[in-house]
């Protein structure tokens, strides 16, 4: 294919080369030009600066301003010439015409032009932009599928941990510490993971992280001592940390201002579906062929997930073009020389979280929920079910599966509520429902009564609250005009604070379980969460 060199030094130097036979230039098309790599809707909104606006009034004002910029002759309508110039100079600036997702004529029709009046009026343009901004990026689905398979392997493992702990003779305080290892590893790897994901991309960290987790799960089949259990938990924690950072940052990259909750919805829905199936499957496999053999199967499954993602996922990090230019020959400075700038970026991120009042309140709520409810789900709930409710491994897996099934069914409606009616309309009900679940678990009600109440309220609370922290973080990043690297650091900080809460909660839950039993521990956790819910709700409603 022969084409004119695209404008700009980068495009001319790296995208095209001379064709000796014809004297023309042959374009080597940048992969980011193709629609399957960067969908047209995402490209169009990003180039017009409309992809990170969430407030309706702010979005409407920006759309009106963009319309005036495109309408160069100020006649109140966009014609084909205006639109073609926009596509060549802004939307596909480094891409040849044969790589465009649609022609200017097709875009004219999509934005509201008719053959009778081949122009785009401002009202039609605003309607088309709103519809485009409300459309979920199709790159969400491969990422959500990746999350499903990762979650399925992890879900199969969920009922195995209490059984393995009993086999090794570990007491309840040590059990809480074992559960806390993985979030502790994620905290330690937060800064390195963020550096890697911003330097080498989101996809490599996701793929290689899942391979590391596969090794950790496979080695768990050969555990004979508590020390070996600690080492395998560290390995699995490191792998899942890398993969989780890559996947969540991918979703943050492709979220528009009007889909920040819904972009995480498919992943949560499919992960919940995995946890609906996985614990039951894990309990059945453990009863049939033993805990160690199941860990071998999980390791092999996670390795296959990594290989699948190597082919299915696309990179969402938009590298600076001058970094890819053939004229740029200087290498990156050593990591130690970059340490001061990394520390400065960390300080800026902490200040950003503290100064944004809405983000600060939601972060406090997220920390508290992880310290009470999430840690209780992993430490207290299995022991309460096994020791007080009289459930076996298969029944425990089925109970956890039902909870996840409810989350699967309610994840997308909860995300829609958060995006359309506001984050508070999801966050506050989520806190209240989770509080009801913890209080019910502590109540001592008959087993046939308490299990349905705990499963339904806990699952609904998780659906409503679970998507809010990441969405609020991206909202704040949009308000402060952060770039991709800044958004990655902010999402990383949200994960770190969640994991800190998880570590504190797991250790505390283990101590409470060891000293007073499961029901007493649930009573303490429910009281703490009730106090947190009251304070955060009052602050948000006042604002």
Secondary structure, DSSP 8 states (H G I E B T S, - for coil): -B----SSHHIIIIIEEE-TTTSSEEE---GGGSTTTS-HHHHHHHHTT-TT--SHHHHHHHHHHHHHHH-TT-SSEE-HHHHHHHIIIIISTTS-GGG-SS-HHHHHHHTT--SSS-SEEHHHHHHHHHHHHHS--THHHHHHHHHHHHHHHHHHHHHHHHHHHHHHT--HHHHHHHHHHHHHHHHHTHHHHHHHHHHT-HHHHHHHHHHHHHHHHHHGGG--SHHHHHHHHHHHHHHHHHHHHHHHHHHHHH--TT-TTHHHHHHHHHHHHHHHHHHHHHHHHHHHH-HHHHHHHHHHHHHHHHHHHHHH--------HHHH-TT-------HHHHHHHHHHHHHHHHHHHHH-HHHHHHHHHHHHHIIIIIHHHHHHHHHHHHHTS---HHHHHHHHHHHHHHHHHHHHHHHHHHHHH-THHHHHHHHHHHHHHHHHHHTT--HHHHHHHHHHHHHHHHHHHHTHHHHHHHHHHHHTT--HHHHHHHHHHHHHHHHHHHHHHHHHHHHHHHHH-HHHHHHHHHHHHHHHHHHHHHHHHH-
